[in-house]
Amino acid sequence: MNYNLKDKVVIITGGAGLLGKEFVRVVTENDGYGIIADINENAGRNILKVLKTELKSKKLDFVKLDITSKNSINKMLKYLLAKYGKIDALVNNAYPRNKNYGRRFEEVTYKDFCENVNLHLGGYFLISQQLALFFKKQGYGNIINIASIYGVIPPRFEVYQGTKMTMAVEYAVIKSALIHLTKYMAKYFKGYNIRVNSISPGGILNNQSEKFLKKYNSLCLSKGILGTQDLKGTLLYLLSDISKYVNGQNIIVDDGFSL
């Protein structure tokens, strides 16, 4: 066994985003087919063009996808199966949210709370359900959910004090539920050769203020806040056959922030 992903077809939802494009990159760099699945067609096709040029590889593709639409998911499956004949893995990385997402606890309306949970958690459920139906017929499959340390520990509100940032209540609820959904599915699919695991990243560098970064980094053990490339090794491990008996697990990658 090794880390090579030779000819594995891997769907990355939210593949045009900050983490998504790095996940697509690591799949293609390791000889797999990186499928950029994103609701934003312009962004997705731009990332496809950039990665094809950078990686000098044809093992890249784009498909428009709305993870909250069964019709959209089935259209994606039809396209990929006609072109590749199989799907090896799904990486649930999309980050759907409405325009009011990110308000402070007291300002979140019931409607917005429910909508954001439905978009994110509900979307991950729906696409996992539909892929699992296919994986059962195929005889194997691999689902990897991108969760968060804030699905594992309570938010550290102190790192946001004095900044314009906050820790959205929807995010904490969604990510903690997602970790349990991961375990639920892993056990539910017993006997079907379908693995389900999650990765819980710490903070990812994305133009945060110096005040926030100083507070955040003081709680880490070495590097501090992570770069997008710092999750690639864990994803590669879970996608590869070397982790074939890792199932129902949540792997935390946060430089010790959650300790």
C-alpha positions, 0 to 999 in steps of 0.5 A: 500500500502507498499514498498514490491515488492512481486513477482514483476519481475524487469529487471535491465539493466547493472545489473552487474555494480556498481549501477546495482548490488545494484538495483538488491539487493534491488529488491530481498531484498524486495521479488521481482525477480531481473533480472540481464540484462547485455551484459557482461555474465561473470560479470553478472553470477558472480554477480548472484552467489555472490548475491545468496550466500549473500542474500540466495535467489533464486529470482535472474536471469541473462539474456544476453542483448544488449539494442541496439539490437531488437533481443537481447531484444526480446530473453530476453522477450521470456525467461522471459515470459516463466519462469515468465509469466510476467514482472512488471518493467524495470530499464534502468541503462546500461551505454554503450559507446565506447572506446573514451568516456570521452574525452574533448570537443575539442577532441570529434569527430563527429563519437564518439559523434554520436556513444555514443549518439546512444548507450546510449540514443538510447539503452534506447529508443529501450528497452523502446519501446519494453517493452512498446509494451509488457506492453500494451498487459499485461495491466500495466508496469513501466519504470524507467530511470537512468538519472543524475543531469547533465541532470538537471544543467550545468556541474560544471567544477570547480570540475574537475580542477586539476584532470584527470577527465572531464564531457563528453559532450555526457553524459550531452546531453544523460542524459538531453534528457533522462529526456525529453524522460521520460516525453514524454513516460509518456504522450504518454502512457496515458490510458495504465497504464504504468508509466515512471519516472527517477532518477537523481543521483549526483556523486557516490563514485568510486575511485575518487581522493581526490582533486575531492572529496574535491571540490565535497563534499564542494558543498553538504549539508550533506554527500557529494558524494553518495554511491551506497546504497543511491539510493536504497530507491528512486528506491524501492519507484518508483518500489512499489505500494505506488508510483502508481500515480507518473508518468513522474517525475524526482527525484533528489538524490544528497545531494543538489549538484545541488542547 
